[in-house]
């Protein structure tokens, strides 16, 4: 059996009480997320349920796209996102393994790809 330990988040940002301060669904701390590094990201609701997990070569751009893009699988659920956790993982193979593991282990609510538990 393979044991996988999900890394501790390098950055966690939470929706602000005054969402008018941000044009991105109440999140004001996107500057804390690396612009150049790759890794995995996880979107959570207020009840700490995993909504969506993904991977990216450039984290900040990819996460922002989920809030701005019309084709994102998160489009209908953007208002639910309360917390974003980010783990820096430079190796693309490791990112893929962690993403698949997290989606299935924690049963990400809105992931449609890489799901083995349905």
Backbone as JSON Lines, residues from 0, in Angstrom:
{"i":0,"aa":"X","n":[0.83,-1.18,0.0],"ca":[0.0,0.0,0.0],"c":[0.88,1.25,0.0]}
{"i":1,"aa":"X","n":[0.45,2.24,-0.73],"ca":[1.18,3.5,-0.81],"c":[0.6,4.48,0.2]}
{"i":2,"aa":"X","n":[1.45,5.1,0.98],"ca":[1.02,6.12,1.93],"c":[1.34,7.49,1.37]}
{"i":3,"aa":"X","n":[0.33,8.32,1.27],"ca":[0.51,9.69,0.78],"c":[0.13,10.64,1.9]}
{"i":4,"aa":"X","n":[1.01,11.58,2.18],"ca":[0.74,12.61,3.17],"c":[0.61,13.93,2.44]}
{"i":5,"aa":"X","n":[-0.55,14.53,2.56],"ca":[-0.78,15.82,1.91],"c":[0.05,16.87,2.64]}
{"i":6,"aa":"X","n":[0.81,17.67,1.88],"ca":[1.65,18.68,2.53],"c":[0.81,19.75,3.23]}
{"i":7,"aa":"X","n":[1.41,20.36,4.22],"ca":[0.76,21.48,4.92],"c":[0.68,22.65,3.95]}
{"i":8,"aa":"X","n":[-0.41,23.41,3.99],"ca":[-0.54,24.55,3.08],"c":[0.55,25.6,3.34]}
{"i":9,"aa":"X","n":[1.08,26.13,2.25],"ca":[2.05,27.22,2.35],"c":[1.34,28.55,2.51]}
{"i":10,"aa":"X","n":[0.14,28.66,1.96],"ca":[-0.64,29.89,2.03],"c":[-2.11,29.51,2.22]}
{"i":11,"aa":"X","n":[-2.79,30.23,3.09],"ca":[-4.24,30.1,3.24],"c":[-4.82,31.5,3.21]}
{"i":12,"aa":"X","n":[-5.79,31.71,2.34],"ca":[-6.47,33.0,2.32],"c":[-7.96,32.76,2.55]}
{"i":13,"aa":"X","n":[-8.58,33.71,3.25],"ca":[-9.98,33.59,3.63],"c":[-10.75,34.78,3.11]}
{"i":14,"aa":"X","n":[-12.01,34.54,2.77],"ca":[-12.89,35.6,2.28],"c":[-13.02,36.66,3.37]}
{"i":15,"aa":"X","n":[-12.99,37.91,2.97],"ca":[-13.09,39.02,3.91],"c":[-14.55,39.36,4.21]}
{"i":16,"aa":"X","n":[-14.75,39.96,5.37],"ca":[-16.09,40.35,5.79],"c":[-16.65,41.44,4.88]}
{"i":17,"aa":"X","n":[-15.81,42.36,4.44],"ca":[-16.23,43.44,3.56],"c":[-15.84,43.12,2.13]}
{"i":18,"aa":"X","n":[-16.64,42.35,1.42],"ca":[-16.26,41.93,0.07],"c":[-16.14,43.08,-0.92]}
{"i":19,"aa":"X","n":[-16.7,44.25,-0.6],"ca":[-16.58,45.38,-1.52],"c":[-15.14,45.87,-1.64]}
{"i":20,"aa":"X","n":[-14.27,45.43,-0.74],"ca":[-12.86,45.78,-0.81],"c":[-12.16,45.02,-1.93]}
{"i":21,"aa":"X","n":[-12.78,43.99,-2.45],"ca":[-12.16,43.16,-3.48],"c":[-13.13,42.93,-4.62]}
{"i":22,"aa":"X","n":[-12.6,42.89,-5.81],"ca":[-13.46,42.59,-6.95],"c":[-13.46,41.1,-7.28]}
{"i":23,"aa":"X","n":[-12.81,40.3,-6.45],"ca":[-12.74,38.85,-6.71],"c":[-13.42,38.1,-5.57]}
{"i":24,"aa":"X","n":[-14.73,38.17,-5.53],"ca":[-15.56,37.4,-4.61],"c":[-15.13,37.5,-3.14]}
{"i":25,"aa":"X","n":[-14.68,38.66,-2.73],"ca":[-14.35,38.89,-1.33],"c":[-12.93,38.52,-0.93]}
{"i":26,"aa":"X","n":[-12.11,38.05,-1.85],"ca":[-10.73,37.69,-1.53],"c":[-9.81,38.87,-1.84]}
{"i":27,"aa":"X","n":[-9.03,39.27,-0.84],"ca":[-8.14,40.42,-1.01],"c":[-6.66,40.05,-0.94]}
{"i":28,"aa":"X","n":[-6.35,38.83,-0.59],"ca":[-4.95,38.45,-0.34],"c":[-4.34,37.59,-1.43]}
{"i":29,"aa":"X","n":[-4.78,37.74,-2.66],"ca":[-4.2,36.96,-3.75],"c":[-2.7,37.21,-3.91]}
{"i":30,"aa":"X","n":[-2.23,38.38,-3.45],"ca":[-0.81,38.69,-3.56],"c":[0.06,37.74,-2.73]}
{"i":31,"aa":"X","n":[-0.53,37.03,-1.78],"ca":[0.23,36.07,-0.97],"c":[0.53,34.77,-1.72]}
{"i":32,"aa":"X","n":[-0.22,34.52,-2.79],"ca":[-0.04,33.3,-3.58],"c":[1.03,33.55,-4.63]}
{"i":33,"aa":"X","n":[1.94,32.63,-4.76],"ca":[3.05,32.77,-5.7],"c":[2.55,32.97,-7.12]}
{"i":34,"aa":"X","n":[3.19,33.89,-7.81],"ca":[2.86,34.17,-9.2],"c":[3.61,33.22,-10.14]}
{"i":35,"aa":"X","n":[4.77,32.74,-9.72],"ca":[5.65,31.97,-10.6],"c":[5.76,30.49,-10.25]}
{"i":36,"aa":"X","n":[5.35,30.09,-9.07],"ca":[5.53,28.69,-8.65],"c":[4.28,27.86,-8.92]}
{"i":37,"aa":"X","n":[4.5,26.56,-9.03],"ca":[3.42,25.62,-9.25],"c":[3.03,24.92,-7.97]}
{"i":38,"aa":"X","n":[1.87,24.28,-8.0],"ca":[1.43,23.56,-6.83],"c":[-0.01,23.11,-6.96]}
{"i":39,"aa":"X","n":[-0.61,22.85,-5.81],"ca":[-2.01,22.44,-5.76],"c":[-2.78,23.47,-4.94]}
{"i":40,"aa":"X","n":[-4.08,23.57,-5.23],"ca":[-4.93,24.49,-4.48],"c":[-6.23,23.79,-4.15]}
{"i":41,"aa":"X","n":[-6.81,24.21,-3.03],"ca":[-8.06,23.61,-2.56],"c":[-9.01,24.72,-2.15]}
{"i":42,"aa":"X","n":[-10.25,24.63,-2.62],"ca":[-11.29,25.58,-2.26],"c":[-12.19,24.93,-1.21]}
{"i":43,"aa":"X","n":[-12.45,25.65,-0.12],"ca":[-13.3,25.15,0.97],"c":[-14.46,26.1,1.21]}
{"i":44,"aa":"X","n":[-15.57,25.57,1.76],"ca":[-16.66,26.43,2.18],"c":[-16.51,26.75,3.66]}
{"i":45,"aa":"X","n":[-17.49,27.44,4.25],"ca":[-17.4,27.84,5.66],"c":[-17.4,26.64,6.6]}
{"i":46,"aa":"X","n":[-17.97,25.53,6.16],"ca":[-18.02,24.33,7.0],"c":[-16.78,23.45,6.83]}
{"i":47,"aa":"X","n":[-15.76,23.99,6.15],"ca":[-14.49,23.28,5.92],"c":[-14.66,22.06,5.01]}
{"i":48,"aa":"X","n":[-15.71,22.02,4.2],"ca":[-15.89,20.95,3.22],"c":[-15.07,21.3,1.98]}
{"i":49,"aa":"X","n":[-14.38,20.32,1.45],"ca":[-13.61,20.55,0.23],"c":[-14.57,20.65,-0.94]}
{"i":50,"aa":"X","n":[-14.52,21.79,-1.62],"ca":[-15.38,22.01,-2.78],"c":[-14.68,21.6,-4.07]}
{"i":51,"aa":"X","n":[-13.39,21.94,-4.18],"ca":[-12.68,21.72,-5.44],"c":[-11.19,21.69,-5.16]}
{"i":52,"aa":"X","n":[-10.47,20.83,-5.85],"ca":[-9.02,20.78,-5.77],"c":[-8.47,20.81,-7.19]}
{"i":53,"aa":"X","n":[-7.34,21.49,-7.35],"ca":[-6.74,21.57,-8.67],"c":[-5.24,21.75,-8.57]}
{"i":54,"aa":"X","n":[-4.6,21.75,-9.72],"ca":[-3.16,21.93,-9.78],"c":[-2.85,22.98,-10.83]}
{"i":55,"aa":"X","n":[-1.65,23.57,-10.73],"ca":[-1.28,24.6,-11.69],"c":[0.22,24.78,-11.75]}
{"i":56,"aa":"X","n":[0.7,25.17,-12.93],"ca":[2.13,25.52,-13.07],"c":[2.38,26.9,-12.49]}
{"i":57,"aa":"X","n":[1.4,27.79,-12.59],"ca":[1.47,29.14,-12.02],"c":[0.19,29.35,-11.22]}
{"i":58,"aa":"X","n":[0.34,29.25,-9.91],"ca":[-0.81,29.16,-9.02],"c":[-1.75,30.37,-9.05]}
{"i":59,"aa":"X","n":[-1.21,31.56,-8.86],"ca":[-2.08,32.73,-8.73],"c":[-2.96,32.91,-9.96]}
{"i":60,"aa":"X","n":[-2.37,32.78,-11.13],"ca":[-3.13,32.95,-12.37],"c":[-4.25,31.92,-12.49]}
{"i":61,"aa":"X","n":[-3.94,30.69,-12.16],"ca":[-4.93,29.61,-12.3],"c":[-6.08,29.78,-11.31]}
{"i":62,"aa":"X","n":[-5.75,30.12,-10.07],"ca":[-6.8,30.3,-9.06],"c":[-7.71,31.47,-9.45]}
{"i":63,"aa":"X","n":[-7.12,32.57,-9.89],"ca":[-7.93,33.72,-10.3],"c":[-8.84,33.37,-11.47]}
{"i":64,"aa":"X","n":[-8.35,32.53,-12.37],"ca":[-9.17,32.12,-13.52],"c":[-10.46,31.42,-13.08]}
{"i":65,"aa":"X","n":[-10.39,30.68,-11.99],"ca":[-11.59,30.01,-11.49],"c":[-12.66,31.01,-11.06]}
{"i":66,"aa":"X","n":[-12.25,32.22,-10.7],"ca":[-13.2,33.24,-10.28],"c":[-13.6,34.18,-11.42]}
{"i":67,"aa":"X","n":[-12.86,34.15,-12.52],"ca":[-13.11,35.08,-13.61],"c":[-13.58,34.41,-14.9]}
{"i":68,"aa":"X","n":[-13.24,33.16,-15.09],"ca":[-13.47,32.46,-16.35],"c":[-14.91,31.96,-16.46]}
{"i":69,"aa":"X","n":[-15.46,32.01,-17.65],"ca":[-16.83,31.54,-17.87],"c":[-16.93,30.03,-18.03]}
{"i":70,"aa":"X","n":[-15.82,29.34,-18.24],"ca":[-15.87,27.89,-18.44],"c":[-15.36,27.1,-17.23]}
{"i":71,"aa":"X","n":[-15.05,27.78,-16.15],"ca":[-14.58,27.09,-14.95],"c":[-15.68,26.21,-14.37]}
{"i":72,"aa":"X","n":[-15.33,24.99,-13.93],"ca":[-16.34,24.16,-13.28],"c":[-16.84,24.77,-11.97]}
{"i":73,"aa":"X","n":[-16.14,25.76,-11.46],"ca":[-16.53,26.43,-10.22],"c":[-17.47,27.61,-10.45]}
{"i":74,"aa":"X","n":[-17.73,27.96,-11.69],"ca":[-18.53,29.15,-11.99],"c":[-19.84,29.23,-11.19]}
{"i":75,"aa":"X","n":[-20.66,28.17,-11.15],"ca":[-21.93,28.29,-10.4],"c":[-21.75,28.29,-8.88]}
{"i":76,"aa":"X","n":[-20.54,27.98,-8.41],"ca":[-20.33,27.79,-6.97],"c":[-19.35,28.79,-6.36]}
{"i":77,"aa":"X","n":[-18.99,29.8,-7.08],"ca":[-17.97,30.75,-6.62],"c":[-18.32,31.4,-5.28]}
{"i":78,"aa":"X","n":[-19.59,31.68,-5.07],"ca":[-20.01,32.33,-3.83],"c":[-19.79,31.43,-2.61]}
{"i":79,"aa":"X","n":[-19.77,30.13,-2.82],"ca":[-19.58,29.18,-1.72],"c":[-18.14,29.18,-1.18]}
{"i":80,"aa":"X","n":[-17.19,29.56,-2.01],"ca":[-15.78,29.46,-1.62],"c":[-15.5,30.48,-0.52]}
{"i":81,"aa":"X","n":[-15.03,29.96,0.61],"ca":[-14.73,30.8,1.77],"c":[-13.24,30.82,2.08]}
{"i":82,"aa":"X","n":[-12.56,29.71,1.78],"ca":[-11.14,29.6,2.1],"c":[-10.42,28.93,0.95]}
{"i":83,"aa":"X","n":[-9.21,29.41,0.67],"ca":[-8.35,28.81,-0.36],"c":[-7.04,28.43,0.31]}
{"i":84,"aa":"X","n":[-6.67,27.17,0.14],"ca":[-5.38,26.69,0.66],"c":[-4.49,26.33,-0.52]}
{"i":85,"aa":"X","n":[-3.23,26.69,-0.41],"ca":[-2.28,26.49,-1.5],"c":[-1.03,25.78,-0.97]}
{"i":86,"aa":"X","n":[-0.59,24.76,-1.69],"ca":[0.66,24.06,-1.38],"c":[1.59,24.19,-2.58]}
{"i":87,"aa":"X","n":[2.8,24.68,-2.34],"ca":[3.79,24.81,-3.41],"c":[4.39,23.43,-3.67]}
{"i":88,"aa":"X","n":[4.25,22.95,-4.89],"ca":[4.81,21.66,-5.32],"c":[5.32,21.86,-6.73]}
{"i":89,"aa":"X","n":[6.6,21.91,-6.9],"ca":[7.18,22.22,-8.2],"c":[7.14,21.05,-9.19]}
{"i":90,"aa":"X","n":[7.25,19.83,-8.72],"ca":[7.29,18.68,-9.61],"c":[5.91,18.39,-10.19]}
{"i":91,"aa":"X","n":[5.76,18.4,-11.53],"ca":[4.44,18.19,-12.14],"c":[3.83,16.82,-11.84]}
{"i":92,"aa":"X","n":[4.66,15.79,-11.74],"ca":[4.14,14.46,-11.43],"c":[3.57,14.42,-10.02]}
{"i":93,"aa":"X","n":[4.28,15.03,-9.09],"ca":[3.8,15.08,-7.7],"c":[2.5,15.87,-7.61]}
{"i":94,"aa":"X","n":[2.41,16.98,-8.35],"ca":[1.17,17.77,-8.35],"c":[-0.01,16.92,-8.8]}
{"i":95,"aa":"X","n":[0.21,16.14,-9.85],"ca":[-0.86,15.29,-10.38],"c":[-1.29,14.23,-9.37]}
{"i":96,"aa":"X","n":[-0.32,13.62,-8.71],"ca":[-0.61,12.6,-7.7],"c":[-1.38,13.2,-6.53]}
{"i":97,"aa":"X","n":[-0.9,14.33,-6.02],"ca":[-1.58,14.97,-4.89],"c":[-3.0,15.4,-5.26]}
{"i":98,"aa":"X","n":[-3.17,15.97,-6.43],"ca":[-4.5,16.41,-6.84],"c":[-5.47,15.23,-6.88]}
{"i":99,"aa":"X","n":[-5.08,14.15,-7.53],"ca":[-5.94,12.97,-7.64],"c":[-6.24,12.39,-6.26]}
{"i":100,"aa":"X","n":[-5.22,12.32,-5.41],"ca":[-5.4,11.79,-4.06],"c":[-6.37,12.64,-3.25]}
{"i":101,"aa":"X","n":[-6.18,13.95,-3.27],"ca":[-7.02,14.87,-2.49],"c":[-8.47,14.81,-2.97]}
{"i":102,"aa":"X","n":[-8.68,14.83,-4.28],"ca":[-10.04,14.79,-4.84],"c":[-10.77,13.55,-4.34]}
{"i":103,"aa":"X","n":[-10.11,12.42,-4.32],"ca":[-10.76,11.17,-3.95],"c":[-10.79,10.92,-2.45]}
{"i":104,"aa":"X","n":[-9.74,11.25,-1.75],"ca":[-9.7,11.02,-0.3],"c":[-10.71,11.91,0.43]}
{"i":105,"aa":"X","n":[-10.79,13.18,0.03],"ca":[-11.66,14.13,0.72],"c":[-12.95,14.41,-0.04]}
{"i":106,"aa":"X","n":[-13.17,13.66,-1.13],"ca":[-14.4,13.72,-1.92],"c":[-14.8,15.15,-2.26]}
{"i":107,"aa":"X","n":[-13.93,15.79,-3.03],"ca":[-14.18,17.16,-3.45],"c":[-15.53,17.24,-4.15]}
{"i":108,"aa":"X","n":[-16.35,18.14,-3.69],"ca":[-17.75,18.23,-4.11],"c":[-17.95,18.55,-5.59]}
{"i":109,"aa":"X","n":[-17.1,19.4,-6.17],"ca":[-17.33,19.86,-7.53],"c":[-16.27,19.43,-8.54]}
{"i":110,"aa":"X","n":[-15.38,18.56,-8.17],"ca":[-14.44,18.01,-9.15],"c":[-15.16,16.96,-9.98]}
{"i":111,"aa":"X","n":[-14.97,17.02,-11.27],"ca":[-15.59,16.02,-12.14],"c":[-14.54,15.1,-12.77]}
{"i":112,"aa":"X","n":[-13.33,15.58,-12.88],"ca":[-12.24,14.76,-13.41],"c":[-11.52,14.05,-12.27]}
{"i":113,"aa":"X","n":[-10.92,12.95,-12.57],"ca":[-10.08,12.18,-11.64],"c":[-10.85,11.66,-10.44]}
{"i":114,"aa":"X","n":[-12.14,11.46,-10.58],"ca":[-12.96,10.97,-9.48],"c":[-13.13,9.46,-9.63]}
{"i":115,"aa":"X","n":[-12.76,8.74,-8.57],"ca":[-12.88,7.28,-8.57],"c":[-13.94,6.77,-7.61]}
{"i":116,"aa":"X","n":[-14.52,7.64,-6.78],"ca":[-15.42,7.19,-5.72],"c":[-16.88,7.16,-6.11]}
{"i":117,"aa":"X","n":[-17.25,7.6,-7.32],"ca":[-18.68,7.61,-7.69],"c":[-19.08,6.31,-8.32]}
